[in-house]
Amino acid sequence: MSIEDKRKSMLDKLFRAFSITSEGSYVYVTDLKTGLSRWAKEAVEYFDLSGEYMSDAGEQWAELVHPDDREMYDKDIGEVFSGQKDSHDLQYRASSRDGSYVVVACHGVIITDVDDNPDFFAGAIVNYGIQNSRDSVTGLKNLYGFFNDLKNHRVEERAANVM
């Protein structure tokens, strides 16, 4: 197995670990040594990114940041990658597939290797533009899901029983 294949395997392992612990968030992991990133499929679809694996994810994502938020974003992410701080924790607007902007909260950390050199950048993005329609504990529809279903029944002129 080549070094590149080993690094991609590690990227996938980290991605799976973060995915398990980051329910309701879009997970991303970037291998800082190869530049390869892995992003959650849902983020790729929602924000119209080029794919789950990207070699230019940072540039693609930065292009989605609202122009009024871009200076704040560039400053914060620049401080992380220059070593001034070890984590990124910022709320800003990002453009979705349809061109509208949604508020997101992005949290990311630098993971270092055994010699304390930056190795991976990993984190999660919470999309405040999406309302979850199910309770995360019970799996049952929440109030938002209930009203959304009622609206759909009314729009489609379907009968509905409510208890």
VMD Tcl script that builds the backbone (N, CA, C; Angstrom):
set m [mol new atoms 489]
animate dup $m
set s [atomselect $m all]
$s set {name element resname resid chain x y z} {
  {N N MET 1 A 0.854 -1.180 0.000}
  {CA C MET 1 A 0.000 0.000 0.000}
  {C C MET 1 A 0.896 1.237 0.000}
  {N N SER 2 A 0.634 2.159 -0.904}
  {CA C SER 2 A 1.444 3.365 -1.014}
  {C C SER 2 A 1.157 4.312 0.154}
  {N N ILE 3 A 2.039 5.259 0.352}
  {CA C ILE 3 A 1.844 6.277 1.399}
  {C C ILE 3 A 0.542 7.029 1.143}
  {N N GLU 4 A 0.292 7.359 -0.106}
  {CA C GLU 4 A -0.934 8.090 -0.444}
  {C C GLU 4 A -2.180 7.271 -0.086}
  {N N ASP 5 A -2.155 5.962 -0.382}
  {CA C ASP 5 A -3.281 5.092 -0.029}
  {C C ASP 5 A -3.439 4.981 1.485}
  {N N LYS 6 A -2.328 4.913 2.215}
  {CA C LYS 6 A -2.377 4.856 3.673}
  {C C LYS 6 A -2.975 6.137 4.246}
  {N N ARG 7 A -2.589 7.282 3.676}
  {CA C ARG 7 A -3.123 8.564 4.139}
  {C C ARG 7 A -4.625 8.650 3.853}
  {N N LYS 8 A -5.062 8.159 2.684}
  {CA C LYS 8 A -6.482 8.189 2.355}
  {C C LYS 8 A -7.248 7.265 3.300}
  {N N SER 9 A -6.674 6.132 3.634}
  {CA C SER 9 A -7.304 5.213 4.580}
  {C C SER 9 A -7.459 5.877 5.947}
  {N N MET 10 A -6.429 6.594 6.388}
  {CA C MET 10 A -6.508 7.312 7.669}
  {C C MET 10 A -7.568 8.405 7.595}
  {N N LEU 11 A -7.645 9.112 6.468}
  {CA C LEU 11 A -8.658 10.143 6.265}
  {C C LEU 11 A -10.050 9.536 6.420}
  {N N ASP 12 A -10.271 8.373 5.814}
  {CA C ASP 12 A -11.564 7.710 5.909}
  {C C ASP 12 A -11.876 7.277 7.335}
  {N N LYS 13 A -10.879 6.776 8.053}
  {CA C LYS 13 A -11.089 6.357 9.442}
  {C C LYS 13 A -11.461 7.546 10.322}
  {N N LEU 14 A -10.755 8.640 10.169}
  {CA C LEU 14 A -11.079 9.844 10.941}
  {C C LEU 14 A -12.472 10.342 10.588}
  {N N PHE 15 A -12.785 10.331 9.295}
  {CA C PHE 15 A -14.095 10.789 8.850}
  {C C PHE 15 A -15.202 9.964 9.496}
  {N N ARG 16 A -15.053 8.644 9.495}
  {CA C ARG 16 A -16.061 7.769 10.115}
  {C C ARG 16 A -16.184 8.058 11.614}
  {N N ALA 17 A -15.074 8.256 12.282}
  {CA C ALA 17 A -15.107 8.540 13.722}
  {C C ALA 17 A -15.852 9.834 14.010}
  {N N PHE 18 A -15.561 10.883 13.244}
  {CA C PHE 18 A -16.248 12.157 13.448}
  {C C PHE 18 A -17.712 12.059 13.068}
  {N N SER 19 A -18.029 11.294 12.031}
  {CA C SER 19 A -19.425 11.152 11.592}
  {C C SER 19 A -20.290 10.536 12.672}
  {N N ILE 20 A -19.751 9.575 13.381}
  {CA C ILE 20 A -20.497 8.901 14.447}
  {C C ILE 20 A -20.829 9.864 15.572}
  {N N THR 21 A -19.920 10.765 15.869}
  {CA C THR 21 A -20.096 11.662 17.012}
  {C C THR 21 A -20.689 13.019 16.645}
  {N N SER 22 A -20.971 13.261 15.382}
  {CA C SER 22 A -21.434 14.583 14.952}
  {C C SER 22 A -22.794 14.532 14.276}
  {N N GLU 23 A -23.742 13.857 14.911}
  {CA C GLU 23 A -25.081 13.750 14.342}
  {C C GLU 23 A -25.687 15.134 14.146}
  {N N GLY 24 A -26.282 15.334 12.987}
  {CA C GLY 24 A -26.916 16.611 12.688}
  {C C GLY 24 A -25.957 17.656 12.154}
  {N N SER 25 A -24.726 17.288 11.901}
  {CA C SER 25 A -23.721 18.208 11.377}
  {C C SER 25 A -23.094 17.627 10.123}
  {N N TYR 26 A -22.536 18.495 9.308}
  {CA C TYR 26 A -21.773 18.063 8.142}
  {C C TYR 26 A -20.315 17.915 8.577}
  {N N VAL 27 A -19.795 16.730 8.502}
  {CA C VAL 27 A -18.425 16.462 8.928}
  {C C VAL 27 A -17.466 16.669 7.762}
  {N N TYR 28 A -16.267 17.174 8.061}
  {CA C TYR 28 A -15.208 17.280 7.062}
  {C C TYR 28 A -13.877 16.941 7.723}
  {N N VAL 29 A -12.975 16.353 6.961}
  {CA C VAL 29 A -11.625 16.054 7.424}
  {C C VAL 29 A -10.680 16.344 6.264}
  {N N THR 30 A -9.621 17.103 6.538}
  {CA C THR 30 A -8.624 17.419 5.522}
  {C C THR 30 A -7.269 16.899 5.957}
  {N N ASP 31 A -6.628 16.161 5.073}
  {CA C ASP 31 A -5.255 15.699 5.277}
  {C C ASP 31 A -4.346 16.859 4.876}
  {N N LEU 32 A -3.712 17.489 5.843}
  {CA C LEU 32 A -2.895 18.670 5.557}
  {C C LEU 32 A -1.609 18.331 4.814}
  {N N LYS 33 A -1.209 17.072 4.833}
  {CA C LYS 33 A 0.018 16.685 4.129}
  {C C LYS 33 A -0.224 16.410 2.649}
  {N N THR 34 A -1.429 15.933 2.306}
  {CA C THR 34 A -1.728 15.643 0.892}
  {C C THR 34 A -2.690 16.661 0.287}
  {N N GLY 35 A -3.423 17.383 1.139}
  {CA C GLY 35 A -4.406 18.337 0.644}
  {C C GLY 35 A -5.752 17.723 0.315}
  {N N LEU 36 A -5.879 16.408 0.473}
  {CA C LEU 36 A -7.141 15.732 0.170}
  {C C LEU 36 A -8.115 15.895 1.335}
  {N N SER 37 A -9.365 16.213 1.009}
  {CA C SER 37 A -10.420 16.377 2.018}
  {C C SER 37 A -11.544 15.402 1.750}
  {N N ARG 38 A -12.221 15.022 2.813}
  {CA C ARG 38 A -13.436 14.216 2.702}
  {C C ARG 38 A -14.537 14.985 3.397}
  {N N TRP 39 A -15.665 15.151 2.698}
  {CA C TRP 39 A -16.807 15.908 3.218}
  {C C TRP 39 A -18.046 15.043 3.215}
  {N N ALA 40 A -18.950 15.326 4.130}
  {CA C ALA 40 A -20.220 14.614 4.210}
  {C C ALA 40 A -20.996 14.790 2.909}
  {N N LYS 41 A -21.583 13.697 2.459}
  {CA C LYS 41 A -22.351 13.706 1.216}
  {C C LYS 41 A -23.466 14.757 1.268}
  {N N GLU 42 A -24.099 14.901 2.439}
  {CA C GLU 42 A -25.185 15.876 2.586}
  {C C GLU 42 A -24.695 17.300 2.361}
  {N N ALA 43 A -23.483 17.596 2.808}
  {CA C ALA 43 A -22.918 18.939 2.583}
  {C C ALA 43 A -22.616 19.135 1.107}
  {N N VAL 44 A -22.074 18.107 0.479}
  {CA C VAL 44 A -21.760 18.177 -0.952}
  {C C VAL 44 A -23.024 18.503 -1.742}
  {N N GLU 45 A -24.108 17.819 -1.406}
  {CA C GLU 45 A -25.370 18.033 -2.117}
  {C C GLU 45 A -25.992 19.389 -1.788}
  {N N TYR 46 A -26.035 19.735 -0.504}
  {CA C TYR 46 A -26.703 20.977 -0.097}
  {C C TYR 46 A -25.983 22.218 -0.620}
  {N N PHE 47 A -24.652 22.202 -0.575}
  {CA C PHE 47 A -23.881 23.376 -0.971}
  {C C PHE 47 A -23.305 23.266 -2.383}
  {N N ASP 48 A -23.622 22.188 -3.078}
  {CA C ASP 48 A -23.187 21.980 -4.461}
  {C C ASP 48 A -21.659 21.977 -4.592}
  {N N LEU 49 A -21.010 21.238 -3.704}
  {CA C LEU 49 A -19.555 21.077 -3.771}
  {C C LEU 49 A -19.236 20.030 -4.837}
  {N N SER 50 A -17.986 19.948 -5.260}
  {CA C SER 50 A -17.630 19.089 -6.396}
  {C C SER 50 A -17.636 17.598 -6.075}
  {N N GLY 51 A -17.552 17.203 -4.814}
  {CA C GLY 51 A -17.580 15.783 -4.480}
  {C C GLY 51 A -17.225 15.547 -3.031}
  {N N GLU 52 A -17.394 14.302 -2.583}
  {CA C GLU 52 A -17.057 13.964 -1.205}
  {C C GLU 52 A -15.556 14.043 -0.962}
  {N N TYR 53 A -14.760 13.714 -1.983}
  {CA C TYR 53 A -13.301 13.858 -1.910}
  {C C TYR 53 A -12.911 15.052 -2.781}
  {N N MET 54 A -12.159 15.982 -2.185}
  {CA C MET 54 A -11.752 17.187 -2.928}
  {C C MET 54 A -10.319 17.535 -2.571}
  {N N SER 55 A -9.590 18.010 -3.557}
  {CA C SER 55 A -8.232 18.474 -3.283}
  {C C SER 55 A -8.199 19.979 -3.075}
  {N N ASP 56 A -9.309 20.650 -3.350}
  {CA C ASP 56 A -9.380 22.103 -3.183}
  {C C ASP 56 A -10.589 22.510 -2.347}
  {N N ALA 57 A -10.907 21.716 -1.336}
  {CA C ALA 57 A -12.103 21.958 -0.526}
  {C C ALA 57 A -12.086 23.328 0.147}
  {N N GLY 58 A -10.935 23.725 0.668}
  {CA C GLY 58 A -10.851 25.019 1.340}
  {C C GLY 58 A -11.208 26.169 0.418}
  {N N GLU 59 A -10.718 26.119 -0.804}
  {CA C GLU 59 A -11.020 27.165 -1.779}
  {C C GLU 59 A -12.491 27.120 -2.186}
  {N N GLN 60 A -13.014 25.897 -2.407}
  {CA C GLN 60 A -14.424 25.773 -2.779}
  {C C GLN 60 A -15.324 26.325 -1.678}
  {N N TRP 61 A -15.008 25.968 -0.431}
  {CA C TRP 61 A -15.849 26.424 0.673}
  {C C TRP 61 A -15.761 27.939 0.835}
  {N N ALA 62 A -14.566 28.482 0.752}
  {CA C ALA 62 A -14.396 29.927 0.931}
  {C C ALA 62 A -15.213 30.711 -0.099}
  {N N GLU 63 A -15.353 30.168 -1.301}
  {CA C GLU 63 A -16.144 30.836 -2.341}
  {C C GLU 63 A -17.625 30.919 -1.978}
  {N N LEU 64 A -18.076 30.034 -1.090}
  {CA C LEU 64 A -19.485 30.017 -0.694}
  {C C LEU 64 A -19.798 30.997 0.433}
  {N N VAL 65 A -18.774 31.475 1.116}
  {CA C VAL 65 A -18.976 32.385 2.243}
  {C C VAL 65 A -19.489 33.726 1.719}
  {N N HIS 66 A -20.510 34.247 2.366}
  {CA C HIS 66 A -21.126 35.525 1.981}
  {C C HIS 66 A -20.059 36.614 1.908}
  {N N PRO 67 A -20.111 37.468 0.884}
  {CA C PRO 67 A -19.102 38.527 0.749}
  {C C PRO 67 A -18.936 39.394 1.996}
  {N N ASP 68 A -20.030 39.667 2.712}
  {CA C ASP 68 A -19.942 40.493 3.917}
  {C C ASP 68 A -19.272 39.759 5.077}
  {N N ASP 69 A -19.210 38.426 5.018}
  {CA C ASP 69 A -18.610 37.622 6.083}
  {C C ASP 69 A -17.214 37.122 5.712}
  {N N ARG 70 A -16.808 37.345 4.492}
  {CA C ARG 70 A -15.580 36.741 3.971}
  {C C ARG 70 A -14.327 37.223 4.705}
  {N N GLU 71 A -14.227 38.504 5.013}
  {CA C GLU 71 A -13.046 39.016 5.712}
  {C C GLU 71 A -12.905 38.364 7.088}
  {N N MET 72 A -14.014 38.260 7.815}
  {CA C MET 72 A -14.014 37.627 9.141}
  {C C MET 72 A -13.610 36.150 9.008}
  {N N TYR 73 A -14.164 35.466 8.007}
  {CA C TYR 73 A -13.856 34.054 7.777}
  {C C TYR 73 A -12.378 33.877 7.430}
  {N N ASP 74 A -11.889 34.662 6.471}
  {CA C ASP 74 A -10.483 34.550 6.046}
  {C C ASP 74 A -9.528 34.802 7.208}
  {N N LYS 75 A -9.854 35.789 8.050}
  {CA C LYS 75 A -8.991 36.106 9.191}
  {C C LYS 75 A -8.944 34.925 10.161}
  {N N ASP 76 A -10.113 34.378 10.488}
  {CA C ASP 76 A -10.174 33.296 11.465}
  {C C ASP 76 A -9.482 32.029 10.944}
  {N N ILE 77 A -9.780 31.636 9.737}
  {CA C ILE 77 A -9.188 30.412 9.196}
  {C C ILE 77 A -7.691 30.615 8.952}
  {N N GLY 78 A -7.296 31.836 8.608}
  {CA C GLY 78 A -5.878 32.154 8.435}
  {C C GLY 78 A -5.095 32.006 9.728}
  {N N GLU 79 A -5.713 32.416 10.842}
  {CA C GLU 79 A -5.055 32.276 12.151}
  {C C GLU 79 A -4.865 30.811 12.515}
  {N N VAL 80 A -5.822 29.964 12.125}
  {CA C VAL 80 A -5.702 28.528 12.406}
  {C C VAL 80 A -4.539 27.938 11.611}
  {N N PHE 81 A -4.508 28.212 10.323}
  {CA C PHE 81 A -3.492 27.592 9.469}
  {C C PHE 81 A -2.116 28.222 9.607}
  {N N SER 82 A -2.033 29.391 10.221}
  {CA C SER 82 A -0.717 29.991 10.472}
  {C C SER 82 A -0.173 29.584 11.840}
  {N N GLY 83 A -0.981 28.830 12.613}
  {CA C GLY 83 A -0.536 28.357 13.916}
  {C C GLY 83 A -0.812 29.315 15.052}
  {N N GLN 84 A -1.496 30.434 14.795}
  {CA C GLN 84 A -1.804 31.387 15.851}
  {C C GLN 84 A -2.847 30.832 16.825}
  {N N LYS 85 A -3.688 29.931 16.326}
  {CA C LYS 85 A -4.656 29.267 17.193}
  {C C LYS 85 A -4.900 27.875 16.634}
  {N N ASP 86 A -5.425 26.987 17.461}
  {CA C ASP 86 A -5.543 25.593 17.022}
  {C C ASP 86 A -6.951 25.157 16.654}
  {N N SER 87 A -7.901 26.088 16.725}
  {CA C SER 87 A -9.265 25.714 16.342}
  {C C SER 87 A -9.988 26.865 15.662}
  {N N HIS 88 A -10.993 26.485 14.902}
  {CA C HIS 88 A -11.835 27.411 14.147}
  {C C HIS 88 A -13.241 27.267 14.702}
  {N N ASP 89 A -13.847 28.344 15.133}
  {CA C ASP 89 A -15.188 28.306 15.695}
  {C C ASP 89 A -15.872 29.606 15.301}
  {N N LEU 90 A -16.681 29.543 14.251}
  {CA C LEU 90 A -17.207 30.775 13.680}
  {C C LEU 90 A -18.596 30.547 13.106}
  {N N GLN 91 A -19.439 31.567 13.213}
  {CA C GLN 91 A -20.764 31.545 12.608}
  {C C GLN 91 A -20.773 32.575 11.485}
  {N N TYR 92 A -21.283 32.174 10.307}
  {CA C TYR 92 A -21.318 33.050 9.137}
  {C C TYR 92 A -22.359 32.527 8.161}
  {N N ARG 93 A -22.507 33.191 7.036}
  {CA C ARG 93 A -23.467 32.767 6.018}
  {C C ARG 93 A -22.725 32.090 4.864}
  {N N ALA 94 A -23.361 31.041 4.333}
  {CA C ALA 94 A -22.788 30.319 3.195}
  {C C ALA 94 A -23.882 30.097 2.157}
  {N N SER 95 A -23.487 30.087 0.899}
  {CA C SER 95 A -24.423 29.941 -0.208}
  {C C SER 95 A -24.777 28.474 -0.438}
  {N N SER 96 A -26.071 28.203 -0.526}
  {CA C SER 96 A -26.533 26.840 -0.788}
  {C C SER 96 A -26.618 26.604 -2.298}
  {N N ARG 97 A -26.988 25.394 -2.677}
  {CA C ARG 97 A -27.103 25.015 -4.093}
  {C C ARG 97 A -27.995 25.978 -4.866}
  {N N ASP 98 A -29.088 26.440 -4.243}
  {CA C ASP 98 A -30.027 27.315 -4.950}
  {C C ASP 98 A -29.607 28.788 -4.941}
  {N N GLY 99 A -28.448 29.094 -4.354}
  {CA C GLY 99 A -27.937 30.467 -4.354}
  {C C GLY 99 A -28.355 31.284 -3.150}
  {N N SER 100 A -29.245 30.760 -2.325}
  {CA C SER 100 A -29.633 31.499 -1.122}
  {C C SER 100 A -28.581 31.264 -0.039}
  {N N TYR 101 A -28.498 32.209 0.872}
  {CA C TYR 101 A -27.528 32.095 1.967}
  {C C TYR 101 A -28.203 31.557 3.220}
  {N N VAL 102 A -27.500 30.658 3.901}
  {CA C VAL 102 A -27.969 30.103 5.169}
  {C C VAL 102 A -26.894 30.359 6.219}
  {N N VAL 103 A -27.340 30.488 7.452}
  {CA C VAL 103 A -26.394 30.668 8.548}
  {C C VAL 103 A -25.837 29.302 8.928}
  {N N VAL 104 A -24.516 29.228 9.044}
  {CA C VAL 104 A -23.842 28.000 9.466}
  {C C VAL 104 A -22.916 28.321 10.630}
  {N N ALA 105 A -22.653 27.315 11.434}
  {CA C ALA 105 A -21.636 27.415 12.483}
  {C C ALA 105 A -20.597 26.363 12.145}
  {N N CYS 106 A -19.361 26.793 12.009}
  {CA C CYS 106 A -18.286 25.881 11.628}
  {C C CYS 106 A -17.314 25.743 12.796}
  {N N HIS 107 A -17.041 24.502 13.138}
  {CA C HIS 107 A -16.113 24.190 14.223}
  {C C HIS 107 A -15.069 23.232 13.661}
  {N N GLY 108 A -13.811 23.594 13.767}
  {CA C GLY 108 A -12.754 22.727 13.260}
  {C C GLY 108 A -11.518 22.806 14.135}
  {N N VAL 109 A -10.746 21.719 14.155}
  {CA C VAL 109 A -9.525 21.669 14.959}
  {C C VAL 109 A -8.386 21.090 14.137}
  {N N ILE 110 A -7.191 21.511 14.486}
  {CA C ILE 110 A -5.981 20.945 13.903}
  {C C ILE 110 A -5.599 19.719 14.733}
  {N N ILE 111 A -5.354 18.613 14.064}
  {CA C ILE 111 A -4.873 17.396 14.716}
  {C C ILE 111 A -3.405 17.255 14.326}
  {N N THR 112 A -2.532 17.136 15.316}
  {CA C THR 112 A -1.103 17.068 15.030}
  {C C THR 112 A -0.605 15.625 15.040}
  {N N ASP 113 A 0.540 15.418 14.380}
  {CA C ASP 113 A 1.153 14.090 14.367}
  {C C ASP 113 A 1.999 13.902 15.628}
  {N N VAL 114 A 2.742 12.806 15.717}
  {CA C VAL 114 A 3.524 12.509 16.924}
  {C C VAL 114 A 4.630 13.529 17.177}
  {N N ASP 115 A 5.049 14.245 16.127}
  {CA C ASP 115 A 6.070 15.285 16.277}
  {C C ASP 115 A 5.464 16.662 16.490}
  {N N ASP 116 A 4.152 16.706 16.719}
  {CA C ASP 116 A 3.409 17.941 16.962}
  {C C ASP 116 A 3.325 18.842 15.723}
  {N N ASN 117 A 3.421 18.251 14.541}
  {CA C ASN 117 A 3.237 18.992 13.290}
  {C C ASN 117 A 1.787 18.841 12.837}
  {N N PRO 118 A 1.193 19.894 12.250}
  {CA C PRO 118 A -0.184 19.788 11.764}
  {C C PRO 118 A -0.324 18.619 10.796}
  {N N ASP 119 A -1.306 17.757 11.045}
  {CA C ASP 119 A -1.499 16.562 10.229}
  {C C ASP 119 A -2.869 16.562 9.549}
  {N N PHE 120 A -3.911 16.847 10.322}
  {CA C PHE 120 A -5.270 16.880 9.793}
  {C C PHE 120 A -5.995 18.108 10.340}
  {N N PHE 121 A -6.964 18.581 9.567}
  {CA C PHE 121 A -7.895 19.607 10.018}
  {C C PHE 121 A -9.269 18.961 9.907}
  {N N ALA 122 A -9.983 18.864 11.028}
  {CA C ALA 122 A -11.258 18.152 11.040}
  {C C ALA 122 A -12.289 18.922 11.838}
  {N N GLY 123 A -13.532 18.759 11.448}
  {CA C GLY 123 A -14.579 19.429 12.185}
  {C C GLY 123 A -15.951 19.161 11.621}
  {N N ALA 124 A -16.882 20.027 11.977}
  {CA C ALA 124 A -18.265 19.874 11.558}
  {C C ALA 124 A -18.896 21.233 11.330}
  {N N ILE 125 A -19.856 21.242 10.441}
  {CA C ILE 125 A -20.607 22.457 10.114}
  {C C ILE 125 A -22.069 22.196 10.446}
  {N N VAL 126 A -22.660 23.070 11.237}
  {CA C VAL 126 A -24.085 22.991 11.552}
  {C C VAL 126 A -24.800 23.965 10.631}
  {N N ASN 127 A -25.807 23.469 9.928}
  {CA C ASN 127 A -26.585 24.289 9.002}
  {C C ASN 127 A -27.854 24.734 9.707}
  {N N TYR 128 A -27.924 26.013 10.069}
  {CA C TYR 128 A -29.114 26.522 10.743}
  {C C TYR 128 A -30.240 26.799 9.769}
  {N N GLY 129 A -29.986 26.607 8.469}
  {CA C GLY 129 A -31.028 26.787 7.457}
  {C C GLY 129 A -31.934 25.581 7.331}
  {N N ILE 130 A -31.564 24.479 7.947}
  {CA C ILE 130 A -32.368 23.260 7.870}
  {C C ILE 130 A -32.999 23.005 9.226}
  {N N GLN 131 A -34.280 22.815 9.208}
  {CA C GLN 131 A -34.981 22.450 10.438}
  {C C GLN 131 A -35.144 20.934 10.447}
  {N N ASN 132 A -34.722 20.286 11.496}
  {CA C ASN 132 A -34.947 18.846 11.607}
  {C C ASN 132 A -36.421 18.607 11.896}
  {N N SER 133 A -36.973 17.593 11.231}
  {CA C SER 133 A -38.392 17.310 11.414}
  {C C SER 133 A -38.641 16.143 12.368}
  {N N ARG 134 A -37.583 15.547 12.903}
  {CA C ARG 134 A -37.725 14.420 13.822}
  {C C ARG 134 A -36.936 14.684 15.102}
  {N N ASP 135 A -37.470 14.179 16.182}
  {CA C ASP 135 A -36.779 14.239 17.462}
  {C C ASP 135 A -35.581 13.293 17.397}
  {N N SER 136 A -34.399 13.774 17.790}
  {CA C SER 136 A -33.195 12.961 17.674}
  {C C SER 136 A -33.158 11.785 18.643}
  {N N VAL 137 A -33.927 11.851 19.731}
  {CA C VAL 137 A -33.932 10.763 20.711}
  {C C VAL 137 A -34.971 9.702 20.345}
  {N N THR 138 A -36.206 10.127 20.075}
  {CA C THR 138 A -37.290 9.165 19.845}
  {C C THR 138 A -37.464 8.790 18.381}
  {N N GLY 139 A -37.023 9.674 17.476}
  {CA C GLY 139 A -37.229 9.429 16.051}
  {C C GLY 139 A -38.626 9.811 15.583}
  {N N LEU 140 A -39.453 10.321 16.509}
  {CA C LEU 140 A -40.811 10.733 16.162}
  {C C LEU 140 A -40.800 12.138 15.567}
  {N N LYS 141 A -41.851 12.444 14.804}
  {CA C LYS 141 A -41.971 13.789 14.231}
  {C C LYS 141 A -42.056 14.816 15.363}
  {N N ASN 142 A -41.367 15.919 15.204}
  {CA C ASN 142 A -41.480 17.005 16.168}
  {C C ASN 142 A -42.539 17.992 15.681}
  {N N LEU 143 A -42.691 19.107 16.375}
  {CA C LEU 143 A -43.713 20.085 16.008}
  {C C LEU 143 A -43.492 20.607 14.597}
  {N N TYR 144 A -42.231 20.859 14.232}
  {CA C TYR 144 A -41.921 21.339 12.883}
  {C C TYR 144 A -42.360 20.295 11.850}
  {N N GLY 145 A -42.051 19.019 12.093}
  {CA C GLY 145 A -42.450 17.949 11.181}
  {C C GLY 145 A -43.956 17.827 11.063}
  {N N PHE 146 A -44.638 17.966 12.200}
  {CA C PHE 146 A -46.103 17.894 12.228}
  {C C PHE 146 A -46.709 18.997 11.351}
  {N N PHE 147 A -46.283 20.238 11.563}
  {CA C PHE 147 A -46.832 21.338 10.777}
  {C C PHE 147 A -46.444 21.236 9.301}
  {N N ASN 148 A -45.267 20.720 9.019}
  {CA C ASN 148 A -44.845 20.533 7.636}
  {C C ASN 148 A -45.741 19.494 6.943}
  {N N ASP 149 A -46.045 18.405 7.647}
  {CA C ASP 149 A -46.947 17.394 7.100}
  {C C ASP 149 A -48.339 17.980 6.852}
  {N N LEU 150 A -48.855 18.748 7.809}
  {CA C LEU 150 A -50.173 19.377 7.630}
  {C C LEU 150 A -50.175 20.295 6.411}
  {N N LYS 151 A -49.127 21.084 6.274}
  {CA C LYS 151 A -49.033 21.989 5.127}
  {C C LYS 151 A -49.033 21.197 3.823}
  {N N ASN 152 A -48.257 20.108 3.773}
  {CA C ASN 152 A -48.201 19.290 2.558}
  {C C ASN 152 A -49.552 18.666 2.236}
  {N N HIS 153 A -50.272 18.193 3.265}
  {CA C HIS 153 A -51.603 17.636 3.036}
  {C C HIS 153 A -52.544 18.701 2.473}
  {N N ARG 154 A -52.484 19.912 3.027}
  {CA C ARG 154 A -53.348 21.001 2.567}
  {C C ARG 154 A -53.015 21.394 1.138}
  {N N VAL 155 A -51.728 21.543 0.830}
  {CA C VAL 155 A -51.301 21.938 -0.519}
  {C C VAL 155 A -51.711 20.879 -1.544}
  {N N GLU 156 A -51.543 19.608 -1.185}
  {CA C GLU 156 A -51.877 18.513 -2.097}
  {C C GLU 156 A -53.357 18.131 -2.023}
  {N N GLU 157 A -54.127 18.845 -1.188}
  {CA C GLU 157 A -55.550 18.620 -0.999}
  {C C GLU 157 A -55.854 17.161 -0.654}
  {N N ARG 158 A -55.030 16.607 0.261}
  {CA C ARG 158 A -55.221 15.248 0.761}
  {C C ARG 158 A -55.885 15.318 2.126}
  {N N ALA 159 A -56.705 14.332 2.393}
  {CA C ALA 159 A -57.368 14.249 3.686}
  {C C ALA 159 A -56.341 13.869 4.754}
  {N N ALA 160 A -56.552 14.354 5.962}
  {CA C ALA 160 A -55.640 14.035 7.083}
  {C C ALA 160 A -56.454 13.906 8.359}
  {N N ASN 161 A -56.079 12.970 9.182}
  {CA C ASN 161 A -56.682 12.810 10.500}
  {C C ASN 161 A -55.662 13.240 11.549}
  {N N VAL 162 A -56.118 14.051 12.499}
  {CA C VAL 162 A -55.238 14.526 13.553}
  {C C VAL 162 A -55.854 14.119 14.893}
  {N N MET 163 A -55.005 13.492 15.730}
  {CA C MET 163 A -55.488 13.082 17.033}
  {C C MET 163 A -54.788 13.892 18.096}
}
mol reanalyze $m
mol bondsrecalc $m
mol representation Tube
mol addrep $m
